[in-house]
């Protein structure tokens, strides 16, 4: 079987996503500014959607938008749920990405 070279961009993406997951795991939900930054990055750059988050936490997409764009913040318990959701979603994305590339390498 031929072994395909690892695309350096794919490797960098996986490393970035893994670093993002690690940063999320270290995030203190009590720190509102950090929470807002993490939420914005998760939704803007890692393909997570406000709609799926809204469904998970029982708030509207508009409320999620307010969290990102105003001084409005969810309650601490909701922030903890949101952080866990972001971690779960990012890990799932990384696992799917790695699985796809493992299949490509084996063919």
C-alpha positions as CSV (number, residue, x, y, z in Angstrom):
1,X,0.0,0.0,0.0
2,X,1.4,3.4,-0.8
3,X,1.7,5.8,2.1
4,X,0.5,9.3,1.4
5,X,2.5,12.2,2.8
6,X,0.8,14.1,5.6
7,X,-0.4,17.4,4.3
8,X,1.3,20.1,6.5
9,X,-1.9,22.2,6.5
10,X,-4.0,19.3,7.7
11,X,-1.5,18.6,10.4
12,X,-1.5,22.3,11.5
13,X,-5.3,22.4,11.6
14,X,-5.4,19.3,13.8
15,X,-2.8,20.7,16.1
16,X,-4.7,24.0,16.3
17,X,-7.9,22.3,17.1
18,X,-6.2,20.2,19.8
19,X,-4.7,23.3,21.3
20,X,-8.1,25.0,21.2
21,X,-9.6,22.0,23.1
22,X,-6.8,22.2,25.7
23,X,-7.5,26.0,26.2
24,X,-11.2,25.3,26.6
25,X,-10.5,22.7,29.2
26,X,-8.5,25.2,31.2
27,X,-11.1,28.0,30.9
28,X,-12.7,29.2,34.1
29,X,-16.4,29.7,33.4
30,X,-16.4,32.5,36.1
31,X,-14.1,34.6,33.8
32,X,-16.7,36.3,31.6
33,X,-14.2,37.9,29.2
34,X,-12.4,34.6,28.6
35,X,-15.7,32.8,28.2
36,X,-16.8,35.3,25.5
37,X,-13.5,34.9,23.6
38,X,-13.8,31.1,23.7
39,X,-17.4,31.3,22.6
40,X,-16.6,33.6,19.7
41,X,-13.7,31.5,18.5
42,X,-15.8,28.3,18.8
43,X,-18.6,29.7,16.7
44,X,-16.6,31.8,14.2
45,X,-13.5,29.6,13.5
46,X,-14.2,26.0,14.4
47,X,-17.4,25.4,12.5
48,X,-19.7,25.2,15.6
49,X,-23.1,26.8,15.2
50,X,-25.1,29.1,17.3
51,X,-28.2,27.1,16.3
52,X,-26.8,23.8,17.7
53,X,-25.7,25.6,20.9
54,X,-29.1,27.3,21.3
55,X,-30.7,23.9,21.1
56,X,-28.3,22.4,23.6
57,X,-28.8,25.2,26.3
58,X,-32.5,26.0,25.6
59,X,-31.9,29.6,24.5
60,X,-32.6,31.3,21.2
61,X,-30.0,31.9,18.6
62,X,-30.6,35.6,19.3
63,X,-29.6,35.1,22.9
64,X,-26.4,33.4,21.9
65,X,-25.7,36.4,19.6
66,X,-26.3,38.7,22.6
67,X,-23.7,36.8,24.6
68,X,-21.2,37.2,21.8
69,X,-21.9,40.9,20.9
70,X,-23.0,42.7,24.1
71,X,-22.3,42.7,27.8
72,X,-25.0,40.1,28.3
73,X,-23.7,36.9,29.9
74,X,-25.4,33.6,30.7
75,X,-25.6,32.4,34.2
76,X,-22.6,30.5,35.6
77,X,-24.3,27.1,35.4
78,X,-25.2,27.9,31.7
79,X,-21.6,29.0,31.0
80,X,-20.4,25.6,32.4
81,X,-22.8,23.8,30.1
82,X,-21.7,25.9,27.1
83,X,-18.0,25.2,27.8
84,X,-18.6,21.5,28.1
85,X,-20.6,21.6,24.8
86,X,-17.8,23.5,23.1
87,X,-15.2,20.9,24.3
88,X,-17.4,18.0,23.2
89,X,-18.1,19.5,19.8
90,X,-14.4,20.4,19.2
91,X,-13.3,16.9,20.3
92,X,-15.9,15.3,18.0
93,X,-14.7,17.5,15.1
94,X,-11.1,16.5,15.8
95,X,-12.0,12.8,15.9
96,X,-13.9,13.0,12.7
97,X,-11.1,14.8,11.0
98,X,-8.5,12.2,12.2
99,X,-10.7,9.3,11.1
100,X,-11.2,10.7,7.6
101,X,-7.4,11.1,7.2
102,X,-6.7,7.7,8.6
103,X,-9.0,6.2,6.0
104,X,-7.3,8.2,3.2
105,X,-3.9,7.0,4.3
106,X,-5.0,3.4,4.4
107,X,-6.4,3.4,0.8
